[in-house]
C-alpha cells in the first residue's frame, strides 16, 4: 500500500509502479497453492476488489480473505487482467525487445493462469474470460507472431 497523494510526481508514479509490477512479473514465477501471485502497489485509499485476497506482509494477516464470486467478461477483474497483460505484451513489442525469454515467460504464465482458473473456477472464471478476451482482441496472435519473428531471426545466418 502506498500514499500516492504524498508523492509529488503524480503522472510518473503510476507508470513507475506499473513498470515495477511488469518487471517483477517477467522475472518471477511465484504461486500460492498453484495460483499465480501478482504483486503490485495500491493506493491505501483504493478499495479492495470484491473477492480479492489481500494479505499484509507487515502484520502477517489477511486484510481481506479471498472468496469466490461470479464474474462476467465486463467485470473489473477481467478488464484489469486484460489491460495489464496487454500492457506487458505491447510494451515489449513497442520497445522492439529481443528478449525471447520474456515472451515465453508471459506465455507460460497465461497457460498456468488459464488452466488453474478453469480447474478451480470453471469456464467463467475471470482469468479464463481474460484469456479469451486477449485472444479475441488479437493480442495473443500479435505476441506469437512477434515471438516467431524473433526466433526466426535468431535461427537465421547472415
C-alpha positions as CSV (number, residue, x, y, z in Angstrom):
1,X,0.0,0.0,0.0
2,X,1.3,3.4,-0.9
3,X,0.1,7.0,-0.4
4,X,0.1,8.3,-4.0
5,X,-1.0,11.7,-2.9
6,X,2.1,12.0,-0.8
7,X,4.3,11.5,-3.9
8,X,4.9,14.7,-5.8
9,X,5.2,13.1,-9.3
10,X,1.6,12.1,-9.9
11,X,2.0,11.5,-13.6
12,X,5.1,9.4,-13.1
13,X,4.1,7.3,-10.1
14,X,1.5,5.2,-11.9
15,X,3.9,4.5,-14.8
16,X,6.7,3.7,-12.3
17,X,4.6,1.3,-10.3
18,X,3.2,-0.4,-13.4
19,X,6.8,-0.8,-14.8
20,X,7.9,-2.3,-11.5
21,X,5.0,-4.7,-11.5
22,X,5.7,-5.8,-15.0
23,X,9.4,-6.3,-14.3
24,X,8.6,-8.4,-11.3
25,X,6.1,-10.5,-13.2
26,X,8.7,-11.1,-16.0
27,X,11.4,-12.1,-13.6
28,X,9.5,-14.1,-11.0
29,X,7.1,-17.1,-11.1
30,X,5.5,-17.1,-7.7
31,X,2.5,-19.2,-6.8
32,X,0.5,-19.9,-3.6
33,X,-1.2,-23.3,-3.7
34,X,-0.9,-23.3,-7.5
35,X,-2.4,-19.8,-8.0
36,X,-0.1,-17.2,-9.7
37,X,0.7,-14.3,-7.4
38,X,0.6,-10.7,-8.6
39,X,2.5,-8.2,-6.6
40,X,1.7,-4.5,-7.0
41,X,1.4,-1.3,-5.1
42,X,-2.1,0.1,-4.5
43,X,-3.1,3.5,-3.0
44,X,-4.3,2.9,0.5
45,X,-7.4,4.8,-0.3
46,X,-8.5,2.5,-3.1
47,X,-11.0,-0.2,-2.1
48,X,-10.1,-3.8,-2.5
49,X,-11.9,-5.6,-5.3
50,X,-14.7,-8.0,-4.3
51,X,-13.4,-11.4,-3.6
52,X,-9.8,-10.4,-3.9
53,X,-7.4,-11.8,-1.3
54,X,-5.3,-9.1,0.3
55,X,-2.5,-10.2,2.7
56,X,-0.3,-7.9,4.7
57,X,3.3,-9.0,5.0
58,X,3.8,-6.3,7.7
59,X,1.1,-7.6,10.0
60,X,1.2,-11.2,8.8
61,X,-2.6,-11.4,8.5
62,X,-5.4,-11.2,5.8
63,X,-6.7,-7.7,5.3
64,X,-9.4,-9.3,3.2
65,X,-9.8,-13.0,2.8
66,X,-10.2,-14.3,-0.8
67,X,-13.6,-15.7,-1.8
68,X,-15.2,-17.0,-4.9
69,X,-17.7,-14.8,-6.7
70,X,-19.4,-14.9,-10.1
71,X,-17.8,-12.8,-12.8
72,X,-18.6,-11.8,-16.3
73,X,-16.3,-10.6,-19.1
74,X,-17.0,-6.9,-18.2
75,X,-16.1,-7.4,-14.5
76,X,-13.4,-5.1,-13.2
77,X,-11.1,-8.0,-12.5
78,X,-11.4,-9.3,-16.1
79,X,-10.9,-5.8,-17.6
80,X,-7.9,-5.2,-15.3
81,X,-6.2,-8.5,-16.2
82,X,-6.7,-7.9,-19.9
83,X,-5.4,-4.3,-19.6
84,X,-2.4,-5.5,-17.6
85,X,-1.4,-8.4,-19.9
86,X,-2.0,-6.2,-23.0
87,X,0.3,-3.6,-21.5
88,X,3.1,-6.1,-20.8
89,X,2.9,-7.5,-24.3
90,X,2.6,-4.2,-26.1
91,X,5.4,-2.7,-24.0
92,X,7.8,-5.5,-25.1
93,X,6.7,-5.3,-28.8
94,X,6.7,-1.4,-28.9
95,X,10.2,-1.3,-27.4
96,X,11.3,-3.8,-30.1
97,X,12.5,-6.1,-27.3
98,X,14.5,-9.1,-28.5
99,X,14.1,-10.9,-25.1
100,X,12.6,-14.2,-26.3
101,X,12.5,-15.5,-22.7
102,X,10.3,-12.6,-21.6
103,X,7.7,-13.5,-24.2
104,X,7.9,-17.2,-23.3
105,X,7.5,-16.3,-19.6
106,X,4.3,-14.4,-20.4
107,X,3.0,-17.4,-22.4
108,X,3.8,-19.8,-19.5
109,X,2.1,-17.5,-17.0
110,X,-1.0,-17.3,-19.3
111,X,-1.1,-21.1,-19.7
112,X,-0.9,-21.7,-16.0
113,X,-3.3,-18.9,-15.2
114,X,-5.9,-20.3,-17.6
115,X,-5.5,-23.9,-16.5
116,X,-5.7,-23.1,-12.8
117,X,-8.7,-20.8,-13.4
118,X,-10.7,-23.4,-15.3
119,X,-9.8,-26.1,-12.8
120,X,-10.9,-24.1,-9.8
121,X,-13.5,-21.7,-11.1
122,X,-14.7,-23.3,-14.3
123,X,-15.3,-21.8,-17.7
124,X,-16.4,-18.4,-16.4
125,X,-13.5,-17.8,-14.1
126,X,-12.2,-14.3,-14.6
127,X,-8.7,-15.5,-15.7
128,X,-10.3,-17.7,-18.4
129,X,-12.5,-14.9,-19.5
130,X,-9.5,-12.6,-19.6
131,X,-7.6,-15.1,-21.8
132,X,-10.5,-15.4,-24.2
133,X,-10.7,-11.6,-24.4
134,X,-6.9,-11.4,-25.2
135,X,-7.4,-14.0,-27.9
136,X,-10.4,-12.3,-29.3
137,X,-8.7,-8.9,-29.5
138,X,-5.7,-10.4,-31.3
139,X,-3.2,-9.7,-28.5
140,X,-2.1,-13.3,-28.3
141,X,-1.7,-13.6,-32.1
142,X,0.3,-10.4,-32.2
143,X,2.6,-11.7,-29.4
144,X,3.0,-15.1,-31.1
145,X,3.8,-13.5,-34.5
146,X,6.4,-11.2,-32.9
147,X,7.9,-14.1,-31.0
148,X,8.1,-16.2,-34.2
149,X,9.9,-13.4,-35.9
150,X,12.4,-13.2,-33.1
151,X,13.0,-16.9,-33.2
152,X,13.4,-16.9,-37.0
153,X,15.9,-14.1,-36.7
154,X,17.8,-15.9,-34.0
155,X,18.0,-19.1,-36.2
156,X,19.0,-17.3,-39.4
157,X,22.5,-16.7,-40.6
158,X,23.7,-13.5,-42.2
